[in-house]
Amino acid sequence: ADQPQPGPEEIEAMRVAAKRTLPARLAELAEKYSFTYNQVRIKHNVSNWGSCSRKGNINLNLNLVRLPDDLKDYVLLHELCHLKHPNHGEAFHALLESVCPDHRKKEKELRKYRIF
């Protein structure tokens, strides 16, 4: 999937869409699986789809709005699991498996997408 680089207008449109949809979906998933986080911020990173700080803050990449819903949810669930396990150890993967059983397939699919 080789998409052209988005211009400033497209990036701003993605930011607006991300702010409108991602925090609400994160809250839905957090409630469904009993996760508690502090704040959520929408950022324009080029290195990751999301991150979770030790203070319980979740950062989400505005590029997430370009992903299919199932991959978007995978990233959100991945970050929520980091609230309980701030690493990629066995406990983290067991928790991720429990909330997203096909997470390994989704992780592979996600690699087909570039962050702009």
Residue pairs with C-beta under 8 A, 6 or more apart in sequence:
1 112
1 113
1 114
2 114
3 66
3 114
3 116
5 116
6 14
6 116
11 44
11 62
11 116
14 62
14 63
14 65
14 66
15 42
15 44
15 62
17 62
17 65
18 42
18 60
18 62
18 64
18 65
19 42
21 65
22 40
22 42
22 60
22 64
22 65
22 72
22 76
23 40
23 42
25 72
25 73
25 76
26 37
26 40
26 58
26 60
26 76
26 79
26 80
29 35
29 73
29 76
29 77
29 80
30 36
30 37
30 80
33 77
33 80
33 99
35 80
35 81
35 83
35 84
36 56
36 83
37 52
37 56
37 57
37 58
37 80
37 83
38 55
38 56
38 57
38 58
39 56
39 57
39 58
40 57
40 58
40 59
40 60
41 57
41 58
41 59
41 60
42 59
42 60
42 61
42 62
43 59
43 60
43 61
43 62
44 61
44 62
44 63
45 51
45 59
45 61
45 115
46 115
46 116
47 115
48 61
48 115
49 60
49 61
49 63
49 64
49 75
49 110
49 115
50 58
50 59
50 60
50 61
50 64
50 75
50 76
50 78
50 79
51 58
51 59
51 79
51 82
52 58
52 59
52 79
52 80
52 82
52 83
52 86
53 59
54 86
56 83
58 79
58 80
58 83
60 75
60 76
60 79
61 115
63 113
63 115
63 116
64 72
64 75
65 72
66 113
67 75
67 110
67 113
70 106
71 106
71 109
71 110
71 113
73 100
74 100
74 103
74 106
74 107
74 110
75 110
77 96
77 99
77 100
77 103
78 96
78 100
78 103
80 99
81 92
81 95
81 96
81 99
82 92
84 91
84 92
84 95
85 91
85 92
85 95
96 103
97 103
100 106
